[in-house]
Amino acid sequence: MKNISLLLLLILMVGCAVPEAVRKEASLTLHGACKEMFFDNSPNGYQQVSQLNRNPIMLNFLEHSCSFALSMDANGNQSCGWGSASAVWSGKECFAGCWNEGTSAEIDALAMGRCEKMRQQSQGSNPTKNSCKVFARDNNIIWNKKSYESLELE
Amino acid sequence: MKVLSWNKFLLAIFFCFSVHADECNKIKDALRADENLSEETIFKLNEIIKKFNVTKEAEAKDLCKLNIIGKMLYQGNHFNKNEEAAENLFYFLSNKDYPEAQFNFSLLASKNLSHSPQDIINLLLGIYTKYIDDKEHNHLSSKAKLLLEGYVSNLNNTIKKCAQLKNKDNTCHSSYTNLTQKEIEDFYVFANDALINTNINFSEAMASGARRYYKKADTILAILSIGALAYSLSAPSFSSSGASNIPSGCGGFMKCGFEWNPMNLPQIQ
């Protein structure tokens, strides 16, 4: 029984660990509190929530379950925030059968909105420059990877 | 009989729409994979654009295919390349509230220097906010945001491009040619502030929704707790007398002075 518990614990720990490639890539950009927030593996942290939310039912409705937004000023100071599908569901006061509530764009907007609030608190009243943008969706880092010039017709 | 007719009618509508949607998706997939379109598909697309050119109207079932024709016109794929005709077609479809065409029109308009920057910014902001909660089209919202940020950041270069075109006797919209550095900054601030405020307002709406959600959840839990308490007080207790009615170490399959074997299973002696 003890062995089974240990095995389950080990599987959970391995399942929730940040992949090494993601850790390396994210560490190139993130530092300080934002790095901590992105790698947070506590029960309500970004890593746990984004990985626990990723299941076949949810991925049928949403492309990703969490977004992490980041802003960086010229001096390298960072502000960040993240949003999840479950936060959008509770924001929409959905109690049951919420898979079809909320969109990927709303998860992004929630992350960016929370990041903006943090940025306004740290940078004061001139918030237009260096606005928050999506850094990663789940563990897929998209920071500086998508350019408006690559946009195609629908 | 009436019910049967209605059913047939609904089935026909459902079938027709799903067939049209399927057909359109097949054409999209074929174009995406650079596959050749069948003779029949090309004939159908030609019929649709011919009809549109004559009537300047389109049925709801043809909007998707007209959007595809717009793309083909812009790319010069199966049709002679005609960017202006493509943009006009997307503009027509945008007014029919066709989401993909609204994005396509804004994308072409952002490259075409004959439109006012303020109009393009307003259009992209509109797409961003309109489709953010749309389950089918929310990707357009993300694309519109990316396009808007790129467009306002690149306005300086656009104006330089305009000056070069002016030398070649090409004309840009007067809003471009007369733009000052201060106005470029103002456009940048206006667009970014609008995006920031939209996101902040959304996150605040979600936060207040979540507060109501947790309050409701607390109320439900409190009601359930009161119910459980009331039940435990009113229901007969097996342990309140201080002595258990079940002999310790007995019951089930164990023989302990009384027999309890409803399924008549063999007993452990």
Boltz contact constraints between the chains, C-beta under 6 A:
constraints:
  - contact:
      token1: [A, 90]
      token2: [B, 210]
      max_distance: 6.0
  - contact:
      token1: [A, 90]
      token2: [B, 213]
      max_distance: 6.0
  - contact:
      token1: [A, 91]
      token2: [B, 206]
      max_distance: 6.0
  - contact:
      token1: [A, 91]
      token2: [B, 209]
      max_distance: 6.0
  - contact:
      token1: [A, 91]
      token2: [B, 210]
      max_distance: 6.0
  - contact:
      token1: [A, 92]
      token2: [B, 209]
      max_distance: 6.0
  - contact:
      token1: [A, 93]
      token2: [B, 209]
      max_distance: 6.0
  - contact:
      token1: [A, 93]
      token2: [B, 212]
      max_distance: 6.0
  - contact:
      token1: [A, 93]
      token2: [B, 213]
      max_distance: 6.0
  - contact:
      token1: [A, 103]
      token2: [B, 133]
      max_distance: 6.0
  - contact:
      token1: [A, 103]
      token2: [B, 135]
      max_distance: 6.0
  - contact:
      token1: [A, 103]
      token2: [B, 138]
      max_distance: 6.0
  - contact:
      token1: [A, 104]
      token2: [B, 138]
      max_distance: 6.0
  - contact:
      token1: [A, 105]
      token2: [B, 132]
      max_distance: 6.0
  - contact:
      token1: [A, 105]
      token2: [B, 138]
      max_distance: 6.0
  - contact:
      token1: [A, 105]
      token2: [B, 141]
      max_distance: 6.0
  - contact:
      token1: [A, 105]
      token2: [B, 142]
      max_distance: 6.0
  - contact:
      token1: [A, 106]
      token2: [B, 132]
      max_distance: 6.0
  - contact:
      token1: [A, 106]
      token2: [B, 133]
      max_distance: 6.0
  - contact:
      token1: [A, 109]
      token2: [B, 132]
      max_distance: 6.0
  - contact:
      token1: [A, 109]
      token2: [B, 199]
      max_distance: 6.0
  - contact:
      token1: [A, 109]
      token2: [B, 202]
      max_distance: 6.0
  - contact:
      token1: [A, 110]
      token2: [B, 203]
      max_distance: 6.0
  - contact:
      token1: [A, 110]
      token2: [B, 206]
      max_distance: 6.0
  - contact:
      token1: [A, 112]
      token2: [B, 199]
      max_distance: 6.0
  - contact:
      token1: [A, 113]
      token2: [B, 199]
      max_distance: 6.0
  - contact:
      token1: [A, 113]
      token2: [B, 200]
      max_distance: 6.0
  - contact:
      token1: [A, 113]
      token2: [B, 202]
      max_distance: 6.0
  - contact:
      token1: [A, 113]
      token2: [B, 203]
      max_distance: 6.0
  - contact:
      token1: [A, 114]
      token2: [B, 203]
      max_distance: 6.0
  - contact:
      token1: [A, 116]
      token2: [B, 196]
      max_distance: 6.0
  - contact:
      token1: [A, 116]
      token2: [B, 199]
      max_distance: 6.0
  - contact:
      token1: [A, 116]
      token2: [B, 200]
      max_distance: 6.0
  - contact:
      token1: [A, 128]
      token2: [B, 189]
      max_distance: 6.0
  - contact:
      token1: [A, 128]
      token2: [B, 192]
      max_distance: 6.0
  - contact:
      token1: [A, 128]
      token2: [B, 193]
      max_distance: 6.0
  - contact:
      token1: [A, 131]
      token2: [B, 192]
      max_distance: 6.0
  - contact:
      token1: [A, 131]
      token2: [B, 196]
      max_distance: 6.0
  - contact:
      token1: [A, 148]
      token2: [B, 146]
      max_distance: 6.0
  - contact:
      token1: [A, 148]
      token2: [B, 147]
      max_distance: 6.0
  - contact:
      token1: [A, 148]
      token2: [B, 150]
      max_distance: 6.0
  - contact:
      token1: [A, 151]
      token2: [B, 143]
      max_distance: 6.0
  - contact:
      token1: [A, 151]
      token2: [B, 147]
      max_distance: 6.0
  - contact:
      token1: [A, 153]
      token2: [B, 71]
      max_distance: 6.0
  - contact:
      token1: [A, 153]
      token2: [B, 104]
      max_distance: 6.0
  - contact:
      token1: [A, 154]
      token2: [B, 100]
      max_distance: 6.0
  - contact:
      token1: [A, 154]
      token2: [B, 103]
      max_distance: 6.0
  - contact:
      token1: [A, 154]
      token2: [B, 104]
      max_distance: 6.0
